[in-house]
Amino acid sequence: MKKDDSDELIIANKKIAFQHQEKENRAAELIIANKELLFLNEEKEKRAEELAIANKELLFQNAEKENRAAELVIANKELAFQNEEKEKRAKELITANRELKKAEDEVRQLNDELEQKVAERTAQLESVNKELESFSYSVSHDLRAPIRAINGYTKILVEDYEAVIDEDGLKILQSIINNSKKMGELIDDLLAFSKLGRKQVTVSNIDMLDLVDQVKEEVLLEGHENRPEFNITELPNAKGDKSLIKQVWINLISNAIKYSRHKEKTAIEIGAYEEDDHIVYFVKDGGAGFDMQYYDKLFGVFQRLHSQEEFEGTGIGLAIVHRIVQRHQGKVWAESTLDEGSCFYFSLLNVNH
């Protein structure tokens, strides 16, 4: 009986031991499960925080999207307005282009008519100029003979009848001789001026320094009261008719000497400079000069800014200069101060253009 109880007790102890062991195992598993649960709870909290952040970000993005959507609506309205404006401008432009084309056609027609009228007027003007030049030449040529006759017969009266003509008569005859001589000079200058309109311009490259040296030597041979002192700087070559340009230099240099003769010293400066595709030449003196308010008369035929008694001349020299330079598609002008001197300029095409 005791043995059976003992066996049962042993078995019961073993069961209790086994159950304790199972409890310990379950306790250990429970501890592990609790730790896992704690970990999962922490992860859930983290996910919950991340989700909260993500929700906030999503809310922000949704708000931004709404803002963008509102901006897009406004932009679309603006774009639609601009498109309408563009269509209006396009219609206005089409209308303006039609009007412009119509205006261009009218201008073109007017230009054609104007060109035709200009051509007609030019032809008429050329014809009139030729007739006028021919008339001037004929009149001048025909006047030379009687003027020379008057001069010649008056000299005969002075030489052959000096004894029977009193002093006043001789003065009158001498005045006739002097005035007929002046008239002859005027006629010669008028003939020279008329010939310029008919002379063919032969263009070549001109060695300008050599040409001016030639003119200077010729002028110095005339033996002026005050021998002029020349200061000649570099003179580039230019295109032109050498014989005509030589006459320009002769007239300008002779004038510079003539209008400086009442000065103690006759100093003449000759130089040039480049301007666009032209060479501008100048002749500067320190002579009598002229009043610039009378500049418009300067290059006219028979126009004089000084009296005949003060400086002799016919008033054609500068008109010849002007016509020659014009026929070379150049310009001529002057600057002056009364009693301080003058500077005359003229331009010719540069040989390098």
Phi, psi and omega in degrees: 000315179293325180293319180296319179296319180297318180295318179295322179296319179298315181296320180295320178298318179299319179297317179297319180298318181295318181295321176299318181296319179296319179298317179298318179299317180294324178297316179298317180295323179295320177300313180298317180297320178297317178299318180296321180294318177300317180298316180295321178297317177300317179297320179297319178297318177298316180296322179297318178296315179299320180295321178298316178297315180298321178296318177299314179299319180295319177299317179298314180296321177298318178298317178298319179297319178297318177299315180297320179298318178296316178298321180295321177298314179297315180298320179296319177298316179299317180297317178298319178297315179297320178298319177298317179297319179298319179297319177298314180297322179297317178297317179297320180296319178299314178298315180297320179297320177297316179295320179296316179298319178297317179295319179297319178298318179295317179296318179299318180294317178297320179297318178299316179295320180295317178299320179296317179295319179298317179299317179295315180295321179297316179298318179296316181296317178299319179297315179296318179298317179297318178296319180294317178296318179297318179296314180299318180296314182296313180299314181298317181296317182289334181282339185298317184298308180295326178296316178295324179296315178301314181298316183293314181294325179294320177297322178296317178301317181295316185286319187268335184239024181302326185290332185257359180253130182287177185298319178297321179295318179297322178296319179296317180296320179295324177295321177298316179300312181298315182290325177292327176295315178298318179298321177298319179294320177299317180295317178299317179293322178295321176297317180297320179294319180294322181296332181300325182290338182257344183288133177285130179275119179256109186271133175210172176282127184253128171283093191293322180296318178296318181296317180294323176299319177300312181298319180299315180296318179296319180293321181294332179293341182287345175066075180277160181302306175260110180297121184291144174256123183259137171239099186252119178266188183300133180237099179297155178288158180214173179263136178172178175273115189301317183294322180288318179293328175299319179296325177299311180297318180301312183295316183290317180291319178298319177297317180300320179291314183300314185277005176249003189290340177273001177268157180296325182226138178257102181246126183236126178253130179235128181204189182200161173207158181271142178215108185057236181259020180239159168253128178257121178256152179215152175234117185243136178227168178248037186272216188290330182066187177206164180279122185295346179290343177257019185302323184300336181275349194302315186257017178276156178289132179064017178268127180232141178257000176227154182289157179296325181292327182281312179220123180291163178148166183255348180081021180249341186306311181287330175296322177295316178303313182299315182293319180298313182294320177300319180291347176260014182057034178247185179233154175225137180206175184211157173228141184204155171230127184304128178070008178240347177124172182224160174223120180255136182240148167211150185242146177223158179297135177291139180295341182273005181236000000 
